[in-house]
Amino acid sequence: MMRSDTSIRKAKLRAGTRSTLGSLVATVVAALSLLGHSVAFAQDEWQPDDTIRLVVPYGPGGSSDIIARTVAVEMSKDLGHQVVVENLAGAAGVVAMQEVAGARPDGHTLVLGHVGTLAVNPAMLESLPYDVSNDFAPVALLTRVPILFVVNSNVEADTLEQFIALAKERPGELNYGSAGNGSAGHLAFEQLKLAAEIDVQHIPYKGTGAQITDLLAGRTDAAAAGVPPFLPHLKSGALRALAVGSAERIPLLPDQPTVAEIGYPGFESSQWFGLLAPSGTPQAAIDRLNRSAVEALRQPSVIARLKEDASIAIGSTPEEFAAFIAAESARWGEIVRKADLHAE
């Protein structure tokens, strides 16, 4: 009887051991399965493995440079690799756009697209070495910056109405500078010329900084561009603001009327900026860069910095940005046609 009880106890122990071992094996298998899913998910989550180059089509000092550098700081923190801004000015942004269109589509090269390079150049330039639809993958719409019309303080005009009257008295004698052919300031002033029926000569520069240097020196009379680069010179009295091109007044300059308020209903001119990658960049990289850019725009420090310069943070999906580019291309294409701005 004793031997029988012992045998029974051993049999139960062996059964219990097999049961425990089976449960352990099942647990390990389940854990490995979950780990496998986690590894697969991690592999799908694209991450940069090197520095990201963000090419800006204009020189230092303008809205594009300020926006790029502000967003790049936060994206660098999020992505774990530096987003390095490179200013590559020239030919109304064509140099930079062509450079990025031919870059390796691996998620490590971006360009700061702009109303001029994405919506105006294709309508204005008959021979363009890049194709917006085929050479680039939209990542995210970043910001909108209202256009501000200004004059050198020596110009005898305190308001936009007075400037228009002066231009009509002296047709072809006054001039304005811009950051280059096809830049937002160029198109905004041409839009104003159409609306007000005035003749003011255009002088293009390679970037906002050079444009402002000559404006301050009195070599040009007027300009239109995003608000940021004009602010210190408005405060010093070297420049005088005339009006804003946006549909509404802006908090930073609440006393400045809109062009529409002055008597040109429907007038609206703003710069906008967004990130694009070379066509062929993996969708996983586009999505990761989009999330990083949109998250950067939500940071209080970024919102505050942009607000200081009258820039309005937007953020979008890649698909929304693509649709926005198409709509703006149609609108500005019509203005280019009416102003007869086509160029070789």
Solvent accessible surface area in square Angstrom, and as a share of the most:
residue,aa,sasa,rsa
1,M,188,0.84
2,M,145,0.65
3,R,201,0.73
4,S,55,0.35
5,D,52,0.27
6,T,45,0.26
7,S,60,0.39
8,I,88,0.45
9,R,141,0.51
10,K,112,0.48
11,A,46,0.35
12,K,141,0.60
13,L,128,0.63
14,R,135,0.49
15,A,47,0.37
16,G,34,0.33
17,T,76,0.44
18,R,155,0.57
19,S,74,0.48
20,T,94,0.55
21,L,101,0.50
22,G,39,0.37
23,S,66,0.42
24,L,103,0.51
25,V,80,0.46
26,A,61,0.47
27,T,85,0.50
28,V,72,0.41
29,V,89,0.51
30,A,54,0.42
31,A,55,0.42
32,L,108,0.54
33,S,57,0.37
34,L,124,0.61
35,L,103,0.51
36,G,39,0.38
37,H,129,0.58
38,S,65,0.42
39,V,69,0.39
40,A,48,0.37
41,F,145,0.60
42,A,63,0.49
43,Q,140,0.62
44,D,103,0.53
45,E,55,0.25
46,W,45,0.16
47,Q,84,0.38
48,P,7,0.04
49,D,116,0.60
50,D,85,0.44
51,T,61,0.36
52,I,0,0.00
53,R,67,0.24
54,L,1,0.01
55,V,0,0.00
56,V,0,0.00
57,P,1,0.00
58,Y,14,0.05
59,G,9,0.09
60,P,88,0.55
61,G,41,0.40
62,G,3,0.02
63,S,6,0.04
64,S,6,0.04
65,D,12,0.06
66,I,33,0.17
67,I,1,0.00
68,A,1,0.00
69,R,107,0.39
70,T,20,0.11
71,V,1,0.00
72,A,4,0.03
73,V,83,0.48
74,E,25,0.11
75,M,0,0.00
76,S,11,0.07
77,K,143,0.60
78,D,60,0.31
79,L,4,0.02
80,G,61,0.59
81,H,64,0.29
82,Q,117,0.52
83,V,8,0.05
84,V,74,0.42
85,V,20,0.11
86,E,59,0.26
87,N,38,0.20
88,L,47,0.23
89,A,38,0.30
90,G,11,0.10
91,A,63,0.49
92,A,14,0.11
93,G,0,0.00
94,V,16,0.09
95,V,61,0.35
96,A,0,0.00
97,M,0,0.00
98,Q,93,0.41
99,E,74,0.33
100,V,0,0.00
101,A,28,0.21
102,G,67,0.64
103,A,22,0.17
104,R,185,0.68
105,P,54,0.34
106,D,48,0.25
107,G,0,0.00
108,H,28,0.12
109,T,14,0.08
110,L,0,0.00
111,V,0,0.00
112,L,0,0.00
113,G,0,0.00
114,H,5,0.02
115,V,1,0.01
116,G,0,0.00
117,T,0,0.00
118,L,1,0.00
119,A,1,0.01
120,V,0,0.00
121,N,0,0.00
122,P,59,0.37
123,A,28,0.22
124,M,5,0.02
125,L,30,0.15
126,E,122,0.55
127,S,86,0.55
128,L,40,0.20
129,P,66,0.42
130,Y,10,0.04
131,D,63,0.33
132,V,25,0.14
133,S,99,0.64
134,N,107,0.55
135,D,42,0.22
136,F,7,0.03
137,A,21,0.16
138,P,30,0.19
139,V,0,0.00
140,A,0,0.00
141,L,11,0.05
142,L,1,0.00
143,T,0,0.00
144,R,70,0.25
145,V,0,0.00
146,P,0,0.00
147,I,1,0.00
148,L,0,0.00
149,F,2,0.01
150,V,0,0.00
151,V,0,0.00
152,N,7,0.04
153,S,40,0.26
154,N,127,0.65
155,V,17,0.09
156,E,140,0.63
157,A,2,0.01
158,D,87,0.45
159,T,53,0.31
160,L,1,0.00
161,E,90,0.41
162,Q,86,0.38
163,F,0,0.00
164,I,12,0.06
165,A,50,0.38
166,L,18,0.09
167,A,0,0.00
168,K,111,0.47
169,E,129,0.58
170,R,90,0.33
171,P,87,0.54
172,G,27,0.26
173,E,111,0.50
174,L,4,0.02
175,N,29,0.15
176,Y,0,0.00
177,G,0,0.00
178,S,0,0.00
179,A,15,0.12
180,G,5,0.05
181,N,69,0.35
182,G,0,0.00
183,S,3,0.02
184,A,8,0.06
185,G,5,0.05
186,H,8,0.04
187,L,1,0.00
188,A,0,0.00
189,F,3,0.01
190,E,12,0.06
191,Q,23,0.10
192,L,0,0.00
193,K,37,0.16
194,L,75,0.38
195,A,45,0.35
196,A,3,0.03
197,E,145,0.65
198,I,15,0.08
199,D,63,0.33
200,V,0,0.00
201,Q,87,0.39
202,H,44,0.20
203,I,61,0.31
204,P,62,0.39
205,Y,40,0.15
206,K,157,0.66
207,G,2,0.02
208,T,15,0.09
209,G,32,0.31
210,A,47,0.36
211,Q,1,0.00
212,I,13,0.06
213,T,78,0.45
214,D,26,0.13
215,L,0,0.00
216,L,62,0.31
217,A,57,0.44
218,G,40,0.38
219,R,147,0.54
220,T,2,0.01
221,D,30,0.16
222,A,0,0.00
223,A,0,0.00
224,A,1,0.01
225,A,9,0.07
226,G,1,0.01
227,V,0,0.00
228,P,8,0.05
229,P,14,0.09
230,F,0,0.00
231,L,21,0.11
232,P,77,0.48
233,H,46,0.20
234,L,34,0.17
235,K,170,0.72
236,S,84,0.55
237,G,43,0.41
238,A,36,0.28
239,L,5,0.03
240,R,65,0.24
241,A,13,0.10
242,L,5,0.03
243,A,0,0.00
244,V,0,0.00
245,G,0,0.00
246,S,2,0.01
247,A,58,0.45
248,E,109,0.49
249,R,110,0.40
250,I,10,0.05
251,P,114,0.72
252,L,66,0.33
253,L,33,0.16
254,P,80,0.50
255,D,123,0.64
256,Q,38,0.17
257,P,33,0.21
258,T,3,0.02
259,V,0,0.00
260,A,28,0.22
261,E,97,0.43
262,I,32,0.16
263,G,47,0.46
264,Y,50,0.19
265,P,120,0.75
266,G,77,0.74
267,F,13,0.05
268,E,44,0.20
269,S,1,0.01
270,S,5,0.03
271,Q,16,0.07
272,W,5,0.02
273,F,1,0.01
274,G,0,0.00
275,L,0,0.00
276,L,1,0.00
277,A,0,0.00
278,P,2,0.01
279,S,53,0.34
280,G,62,0.60
281,T,11,0.07
282,P,66,0.41
283,Q,105,0.47
284,A,44,0.34
285,A,0,0.00
286,I,5,0.03
287,D,52,0.27
288,R,27,0.10
289,L,0,0.00
290,N,17,0.08
291,R,116,0.42
292,S,0,0.00
293,A,0,0.00
294,V,25,0.15
295,E,71,0.32
296,A,3,0.02
297,L,9,0.04
298,R,154,0.56
299,Q,52,0.23
300,P,104,0.66
301,S,70,0.45
302,V,2,0.01
303,I,80,0.40
304,A,54,0.42
305,R,87,0.32
306,L,1,0.00
307,K,132,0.56
308,E,102,0.46
309,D,12,0.06
310,A,11,0.09
311,S,8,0.05
312,I,75,0.38
313,A,38,0.29
314,I,77,0.39
315,G,18,0.17
316,S,15,0.10
317,T,58,0.34
318,P,19,0.12
319,E,117,0.52
320,E,99,0.44
321,F,0,0.00
322,A,44,0.34
323,A,66,0.52
324,F,66,0.27
325,I,12,0.06
326,A,64,0.50
327,A,65,0.50
328,E,19,0.08
329,S,36,0.23
330,A,74,0.57
331,R,83,0.30
332,W,4,0.01
333,G,19,0.18
334,E,73,0.33
335,I,20,0.10
336,V,0,0.00
337,R,139,0.51
338,K,121,0.51
339,A,21,0.16
340,D,113,0.59
341,L,29,0.14
342,H,91,0.41
343,A,44,0.34
344,E,162,0.73
